[in-house]
Amino acid sequence: MVRFLYDRLPGGLSSTLIVSSVAAFLVYFELVLQGLQVWVVGWFILLCLVLLSRYILLLRFRQVESRLPGFDSQQWHRIFLIGAIMTGAFLGFGVAFAMPYVTKNVQVMLHLILLGVSVGAIAFLSTSLVIYVTYLVVTLTPITIWLLTNNRLDYYILSFMTFYLMMVISIAVRHMNRMIRDSQYYRFENQLLIDDLKGLLDNVSDSKKTLEKIAVTDDVTGLSNYRSFRMQLESMLQSVRQGASVCVVKISIDYFSEYNLLYGQEAGDELLRQVARIIESNLTSDRQLVSRLRGAEFALLLPDLDLQSAQAMVEQVVDQLRNRKIEHRNSRADSHVSLSIGLGLKTIGRSRSAKQLLQLVDQALRSASERGRNRIEVVKN
């Protein structure tokens, strides 16, 4: 977030300089008739010094960031906040002090300029709600107070509209900020996993192929693991055409913890391997993927099957496991090992969110568990 703010700082400083130059130009020609033009020149010079100091801090930030990857981002966030407050204060108080000395037309233009600056700052400050709201309040509060001190109905209305606009913009930026954070979290979730893998590769460069296999393979069953499953799912959702259907299946061994307690860890691992081999033997395409997610839970990615074909496949898995008659005395679903299966089908539209598809499958698996387990449940959007 701090890097985002500083990366966009040059654009913000340039915009502020241009807008303040226009405002200073308008006020200068009004005050020159009153012999007060030196006020405008002094204000503009001080504002330029503030903007210059912020640009120098930007250069310093880039040096520190490149040399010290673990730099104190909170400290630089506070420095940025102080700079934004100073800039907003110069703009807000400068316009408020100039108001009594200019004509009504220029007053309207200055007010519009401040509103434009406040709205335009969304493009540069929206990733930090604290900084943007502070900048908005500091910039617009002086002009709002000045309007209220003039006992005129039209000024009262204008001050109320300004205050209302401040509230609306703040709420909008708050929602935007939340959306940006959520988007970055879900978008870069897999990137964090890739970064972990890169760390392993850097530490053991002579074992690259082995480490790549370890990173995407479950060591008990030999299937792909959750990390590989998420990467394959994200990649597949981006590649399929709009309007196509994608099917994902989650399979859970019923009362697996009880099986482990009764028969031991080794027997539990062997059961996982047997179920994995049964599921894997029913795949019909290289594009299909079976993974072990966590514990006794498996996932099937079936991009080229319709709902009926996918359901037929998982029914074969259930029948083949049932035919093995693996005893499970602690199961409350059956006297032998059984499976609860959730099947989710999603038609790909504009949204290609893996989260939505996984929520469908989780809903189906949860429904199978709530209805007594040892069953197949289907949910589609």
Buried (B, 14 or more C-beta within 10 A) or exposed (E): EBEBBBEBBEEBBEBBBEBBEEBBEBBBEBBEEEEBBEBBEEBBEEBBEBBEEBBEBBEEBEEBBEEEEEBEEEEBBEBBBEBBBBBBBBBBBBBBBBBEBBEEEBBEBBBEBBBEBBEBBBEBBBBBBEBBBBBBBBBBBBBBEBBBEEEEEEBEEBBEEBBEBBEEBBEEBBEBBEEBEEEBEEEEEBEEBEEEBEEBBEEEEEEEEEBEEBBBBBEBBEBBBBBBBBBBBBEBBEEBEEEEBBBBBBBBBBBBEBBBEBBEEEEBBBBBBBBBEBBBEBBEEEEBBBBBBEEBBBBBBBBBBEBEEBBEBBEEBBEBBBEEEBEBEEBEBBEBBBBBBBBBBBEBEEEBEBEEBBBBBBBBBBBBBEEEBBBBBBBEE
